[in-house]
Amino acid sequence: MPGGLPTEAAIAHVIVSKFGDHTQFYRQAEIYARQGIRLHRATLGNRSGRGRFHLQPVADRMRRHLAMADRLFMDETTAPVLDPGRGQTKKAYFWAIVSDDRVHSGPSPPIVLFRYAVAAAPPRSRSWMASTVASCKLGR
């Protein structure tokens, strides 16, 4: 549908396909093309970015909740990602930060927040959680 507006379900599908199923935008564009829907990968990226913008308040709330949790669990996983133009890969970092006090009869629901970054080396100045706690204490 050239010029059509996507529904929330369509945007959610693109985001879940990209980040949950690891289907890159160019592959999604090829899948849609086989179904007769012509979408450029830049359009899919734009829609995902807009979806992220609208979900940011939810992520901020989750981050503040995690910063106040009594117990946190964190996992860091690395993965190689393509470095366009150089023909090489960079190291990407995936973090899962979890709080789940159900075992301790806590009142809060379980929460998981995922973070992703691509860097030449892991950040050393301040950890993500330390900056999260600091920003929460400052009321940001």
Contacts in CASP RR format, 6 or more apart in sequence:
PFRMAT RR
TARGET T0000
AUTHOR 0000-0000-0000
METHOD contacts of the structure
MODEL  1
MPGGLPTEAAIAHVIVSKFGDHTQFYRQAEIYARQGIRLHRATLGNRSGR
GRFHLQPVADRMRRHLAMADRLFMDETTAPVLDPGRGQTKKAYFWAIVSD
DRVHSGPSPPIVLFRYAVAAAPPRSRSWMASTVASCKLGR
1 37 0 8 1.000
2 38 0 8 1.000
6 14 0 8 1.000
6 47 0 8 1.000
10 47 0 8 1.000
11 47 0 8 1.000
11 48 0 8 1.000
11 50 0 8 1.000
11 51 0 8 1.000
14 25 0 8 1.000
14 28 0 8 1.000
14 44 0 8 1.000
14 45 0 8 1.000
14 47 0 8 1.000
14 48 0 8 1.000
15 48 0 8 1.000
15 51 0 8 1.000
15 52 0 8 1.000
17 23 0 8 1.000
17 28 0 8 1.000
18 24 0 8 1.000
18 25 0 8 1.000
18 28 0 8 1.000
18 44 0 8 1.000
18 48 0 8 1.000
23 31 0 8 1.000
24 41 0 8 1.000
25 41 0 8 1.000
25 42 0 8 1.000
25 44 0 8 1.000
25 45 0 8 1.000
25 48 0 8 1.000
26 41 0 8 1.000
28 39 0 8 1.000
28 41 0 8 1.000
28 44 0 8 1.000
29 39 0 8 1.000
29 40 0 8 1.000
29 41 0 8 1.000
29 44 0 8 1.000
32 38 0 8 1.000
32 39 0 8 1.000
33 39 0 8 1.000
59 113 0 8 1.000
62 111 0 8 1.000
62 113 0 8 1.000
63 113 0 8 1.000
63 132 0 8 1.000
63 136 0 8 1.000
64 136 0 8 1.000
65 99 0 8 1.000
65 108 0 8 1.000
65 111 0 8 1.000
66 72 0 8 1.000
66 97 0 8 1.000
66 99 0 8 1.000
66 111 0 8 1.000
66 113 0 8 1.000
66 129 0 8 1.000
66 132 0 8 1.000
67 129 0 8 1.000
67 132 0 8 1.000
67 133 0 8 1.000
67 135 0 8 1.000
67 136 0 8 1.000
67 137 0 8 1.000
68 136 0 8 1.000
69 99 0 8 1.000
69 101 0 8 1.000
69 108 0 8 1.000
69 111 0 8 1.000
70 101 0 8 1.000
71 99 0 8 1.000
71 100 0 8 1.000
71 101 0 8 1.000
71 104 0 8 1.000
72 97 0 8 1.000
72 98 0 8 1.000
72 99 0 8 1.000
72 129 0 8 1.000
73 97 0 8 1.000
73 98 0 8 1.000
73 99 0 8 1.000
73 100 0 8 1.000
74 95 0 8 1.000
74 96 0 8 1.000
74 97 0 8 1.000
74 98 0 8 1.000
74 129 0 8 1.000
75 95 0 8 1.000
75 96 0 8 1.000
75 98 0 8 1.000
76 93 0 8 1.000
76 94 0 8 1.000
76 95 0 8 1.000
77 93 0 8 1.000
77 94 0 8 1.000
77 95 0 8 1.000
77 96 0 8 1.000
78 91 0 8 1.000
78 92 0 8 1.000
78 93 0 8 1.000
78 94 0 8 1.000
79 91 0 8 1.000
79 92 0 8 1.000
79 94 0 8 1.000
80 89 0 8 1.000
80 90 0 8 1.000
80 91 0 8 1.000
80 92 0 8 1.000
81 89 0 8 1.000
81 90 0 8 1.000
81 91 0 8 1.000
81 92 0 8 1.000
81 118 0 8 1.000
82 89 0 8 1.000
82 90 0 8 1.000
83 89 0 8 1.000
83 90 0 8 1.000
90 118 0 8 1.000
90 119 0 8 1.000
90 120 0 8 1.000
91 118 0 8 1.000
91 119 0 8 1.000
91 120 0 8 1.000
91 121 0 8 1.000
92 116 0 8 1.000
92 117 0 8 1.000
92 118 0 8 1.000
93 115 0 8 1.000
93 116 0 8 1.000
93 117 0 8 1.000
93 118 0 8 1.000
93 119 0 8 1.000
93 122 0 8 1.000
94 114 0 8 1.000
94 115 0 8 1.000
94 116 0 8 1.000
95 114 0 8 1.000
95 115 0 8 1.000
95 116 0 8 1.000
95 128 0 8 1.000
96 112 0 8 1.000
96 113 0 8 1.000
96 114 0 8 1.000
97 112 0 8 1.000
97 113 0 8 1.000
97 114 0 8 1.000
97 115 0 8 1.000
97 128 0 8 1.000
97 129 0 8 1.000
98 110 0 8 1.000
98 111 0 8 1.000
98 112 0 8 1.000
99 108 0 8 1.000
99 110 0 8 1.000
99 111 0 8 1.000
100 110 0 8 1.000
100 111 0 8 1.000
101 107 0 8 1.000
101 108 0 8 1.000
101 110 0 8 1.000
102 110 0 8 1.000
115 128 0 8 1.000
117 123 0 8 1.000
126 134 0 8 1.000
END
